[in-house]
């Protein structure tokens, strides 16, 4: 590479731009990005669960709620076959939990098995309806709230013992 220092031979100012420093900076930036990008997109290896439908064992003390959208955007919540409002749901849930705890010897009894809530939500139900029912049941003291779904054909397995 040739370099000229000073004005051109015909007396006009030199108009050439030295691009060597620009190319050097760009190559350094390229190397930095090539080194740092794999570090940024690296993920932690996690074994995600393979979901297979397992039939639920329903106990008589479990609460089964059915939830769907009603007319005019209202939420319809059913305790068994009876439609309940959110206040009634909370009252019934508290009473049911208290009854089950008293049956087993009170809140300090050893081996206390609390009932579960199983929610059957229509596929077109608004999230606020199902989320509200989950919140109400947890507020009443139900620690285990699960969802009942319809499995895809051929995915059912035998229950674990």
PESULKA-V153938 format. One record per helix or strand of 2 or more residues. SS is the DSSP state (~ for helix, > for strand). FROM is the first residue (numbers start at 1). LEN is the number of residues. Records with the same first field share a line. If there is no record, write none. Layout:
SS = FROM-LEN / FROM-LEN
This chain:
~ = 20-21 / 71-3 / 86-18 / 127-14
> = 53-2 / 63-7 / 75-5 / 82-3 / 117-5 / 145-3 / 156-2
